[in-house]
């Protein structure tokens, strides 16, 4: 089991995530920009985990859907904790790709994902494995 933490402070993450990609190689700014608003192949070289976050029904009753499935062959599925999984908050959401997030410095070290967030971003923690 691994615990991955996205954080800049001790406050819970407040926002939506459409996809989460974990790499074991540094990505160039061009690679990030070229692929940030598109699905990529789950067998892309260097892709360790790919969470498409597309389970459940947006804003519906998803109480039984607590697995965040890894689309790669690595099978590093996550378990959602502290989510209501019903209603319009703390639940699965419809795809809403945005170019606002800057995760250009995404890295993983000792089980911790360390991205660069804008100053108003706080933290998010999930357990996978």
C-alpha positions as CSV (number, residue, x, y, z in Angstrom):
1,X,0.0,0.0,0.0
2,X,1.2,3.5,-0.9
3,X,-0.1,6.8,0.4
4,X,0.1,9.7,-2.1
5,X,-0.5,13.2,-0.8
6,X,-1.1,16.4,-2.9
7,X,-0.6,19.2,-0.5
8,X,0.5,22.8,0.0
9,X,-1.0,23.2,3.5
10,X,-3.0,21.1,6.0
11,X,-6.4,22.1,4.6
12,X,-8.4,19.6,2.5
13,X,-8.3,19.9,-1.3
14,X,-11.2,22.0,-2.5
15,X,-11.8,21.4,-6.2
16,X,-12.4,18.9,-9.0
17,X,-10.0,16.5,-10.6
18,X,-10.7,15.0,-14.0
19,X,-7.6,12.9,-14.3
20,X,-4.5,12.0,-12.3
21,X,-1.3,10.8,-14.1
22,X,1.7,9.5,-12.2
23,X,5.0,9.3,-14.1
24,X,8.4,7.8,-13.4
25,X,10.1,10.2,-15.8
26,X,10.2,14.0,-16.0
27,X,7.8,15.5,-18.6
28,X,8.8,18.5,-20.6
29,X,6.6,21.5,-20.7
30,X,5.8,20.7,-24.4
31,X,4.7,17.1,-23.5
32,X,2.5,18.4,-20.7
33,X,0.9,21.1,-22.9
34,X,0.4,18.7,-25.8
35,X,-1.4,16.1,-23.7
36,X,-3.1,18.0,-20.9
37,X,-6.6,18.0,-22.3
38,X,-6.7,14.6,-24.1
39,X,-6.9,11.0,-23.1
40,X,-3.5,9.3,-23.6
41,X,-2.6,5.6,-24.1
42,X,-2.5,3.7,-20.8
43,X,0.7,2.1,-22.1
44,X,2.6,5.4,-22.7
45,X,6.3,5.0,-21.7
46,X,6.9,6.2,-18.2
47,X,3.3,6.3,-17.1
48,X,3.1,4.5,-13.7
49,X,-0.6,5.2,-12.9
50,X,-3.4,6.8,-14.8
51,X,-6.6,7.6,-13.0
52,X,-9.3,8.8,-15.4
53,X,-11.8,9.5,-12.5
54,X,-14.7,8.5,-14.7
55,X,-16.6,6.0,-12.6
56,X,-20.0,6.6,-11.1
57,X,-22.7,9.1,-12.2
58,X,-21.9,12.8,-11.8
59,X,-23.7,14.2,-8.7
60,X,-25.6,10.9,-8.3
61,X,-25.8,8.3,-5.6
62,X,-22.4,6.6,-5.8
63,X,-22.1,5.3,-2.3
64,X,-20.8,1.9,-3.5
65,X,-18.2,3.2,-5.9
66,X,-15.1,3.8,-3.8
67,X,-12.4,2.5,-6.1
68,X,-10.3,4.8,-8.3
69,X,-9.2,2.5,-11.1
70,X,-5.7,2.6,-12.6
71,X,-6.0,2.4,-16.4
72,X,-2.4,1.1,-16.8
73,X,-1.5,-2.5,-16.5
74,X,0.2,-1.8,-13.2
75,X,-3.1,-2.1,-11.3
76,X,-2.4,0.6,-8.7
77,X,-6.1,1.2,-7.8
78,X,-7.0,3.8,-5.3
79,X,-9.6,3.8,-2.5
80,X,-11.6,7.0,-2.0
81,X,-11.9,8.0,1.6
82,X,-13.8,10.9,3.2
83,X,-16.1,11.3,0.2
84,X,-19.9,11.6,0.6
85,X,-20.4,10.0,-2.9
86,X,-23.9,11.5,-3.2
87,X,-25.1,14.9,-4.2
88,X,-23.3,17.7,-6.0
89,X,-20.3,18.0,-3.6
90,X,-17.8,15.3,-2.5
91,X,-18.7,13.1,-5.4
92,X,-17.8,12.0,-8.9
93,X,-18.1,14.9,-11.3
94,X,-18.7,15.3,-15.1
95,X,-15.6,15.8,-17.2
96,X,-14.5,19.4,-17.2
97,X,-11.0,19.6,-18.6
98,X,-9.3,22.9,-17.8
99,X,-6.0,24.4,-18.7
100,X,-5.9,26.3,-15.4
101,X,-3.9,23.6,-13.4
102,X,-0.1,23.8,-13.5
103,X,1.2,20.4,-12.6
104,X,4.5,20.8,-14.6
105,X,6.6,19.9,-11.5
106,X,4.7,16.7,-10.7
107,X,7.1,14.3,-9.0
108,X,6.8,11.2,-6.8
109,X,9.3,10.5,-4.0
110,X,8.9,8.1,-1.1
111,X,5.2,7.7,-1.8
112,X,4.5,11.4,-2.0
113,X,3.3,13.2,-5.1
114,X,4.7,16.7,-5.0
115,X,3.1,19.1,-7.6
116,X,3.2,22.8,-8.0
117,X,-0.1,24.4,-7.3
118,X,-1.5,27.9,-7.5
119,X,-1.5,29.8,-4.2
120,X,-5.2,29.1,-3.6
121,X,-4.8,25.3,-3.7
122,X,-4.6,23.4,-0.5
123,X,-4.3,19.6,-0.2
124,X,-5.7,16.2,-1.2
125,X,-4.8,12.8,0.2
126,X,-5.7,9.3,-1.1
127,X,-4.5,5.8,-0.4
128,X,-3.7,3.5,-3.3
129,X,-2.4,0.0,-3.5
